Amino acid sequence: ELKLYDIVSGKSATLGITMKSKKYNKLRDYTVKYSIDELKKLLDAENYKGFKDLRRRVLDKATEEINTYTDIEIELTAIKQGKTITEIEIHIETKEPMERFKTAIMLERSLNNE
């Protein structure tokens, strides 16, 4: 079985592996919530001081790679306390069988450089 870390690299793999942890992988549709500090620590991205940079340079790229190359689809929601973003809610959904098939074909093509 192809593991997620064989497919995507760097921070995307870390985020994806977190999403597919044993605690959640039997569920089809679920949501997890992390404080910004927890998420930075998980992704080894503590050097990003502002959320805008973290989102643009790490989270958006990871989301795109995970949604393109894995059997899950994720959506991030920023949760604010006043004007400050304090948490990220990550909604994870397992793709339907036909979507999973399309993902597998796309992945195979990208691995074969077609």
ChimeraX attribute file (.defattr): number of C-alpha atoms within 10 A of each C-alpha:
attribute: neighborCount
match mode: 1-to-1
recipient: residues
	/A:1	3
	/A:2	6
	/A:3	10
	/A:4	18
	/A:5	13
	/A:6	8
	/A:7	15
	/A:8	18
	/A:9	13
	/A:10	12
	/A:11	18
	/A:12	23
	/A:13	20
	/A:14	18
	/A:15	18
	/A:16	23
	/A:17	15
	/A:18	14
	/A:19	22
	/A:20	17
	/A:21	10
	/A:22	10
	/A:23	9
	/A:24	15
	/A:25	13
	/A:26	10
	/A:27	12
	/A:28	12
	/A:29	15
	/A:30	14
	/A:31	14
	/A:32	12
	/A:33	16
	/A:34	15
	/A:35	15
	/A:36	18
	/A:37	13
	/A:38	14
	/A:39	18
	/A:40	18
	/A:41	12
	/A:42	15
	/A:43	18
	/A:44	13
	/A:45	15
	/A:46	15
	/A:47	10
	/A:48	14
	/A:49	10
	/A:50	10
	/A:51	16
	/A:52	12
	/A:53	12
	/A:54	18
	/A:55	16
	/A:56	11
	/A:57	14
	/A:58	19
	/A:59	20
	/A:60	15
	/A:61	14
	/A:62	23
	/A:63	19
	/A:64	14
	/A:65	18
	/A:66	23
	/A:67	19
	/A:68	17
	/A:69	21
	/A:70	19
	/A:71	20
	/A:72	21
	/A:73	19
	/A:74	20
	/A:75	15
	/A:76	17
	/A:77	12
	/A:78	16
	/A:79	17
	/A:80	11
	/A:81	8
	/A:82	7
	/A:83	7
	/A:84	10
	/A:85	16
	/A:86	15
	/A:87	18
	/A:88	19
	/A:89	15
	/A:90	18
	/A:91	16
	/A:92	22
	/A:93	18
	/A:94	18
	/A:95	18
	/A:96	11
	/A:97	10
	/A:98	9
	/A:99	13
	/A:100	16
	/A:101	13
	/A:102	14
	/A:103	19
	/A:104	16
	/A:105	13
	/A:106	15
	/A:107	16
	/A:108	13
	/A:109	11
	/A:110	11
	/A:111	10
	/A:112	8
	/A:113	7
	/A:114	7
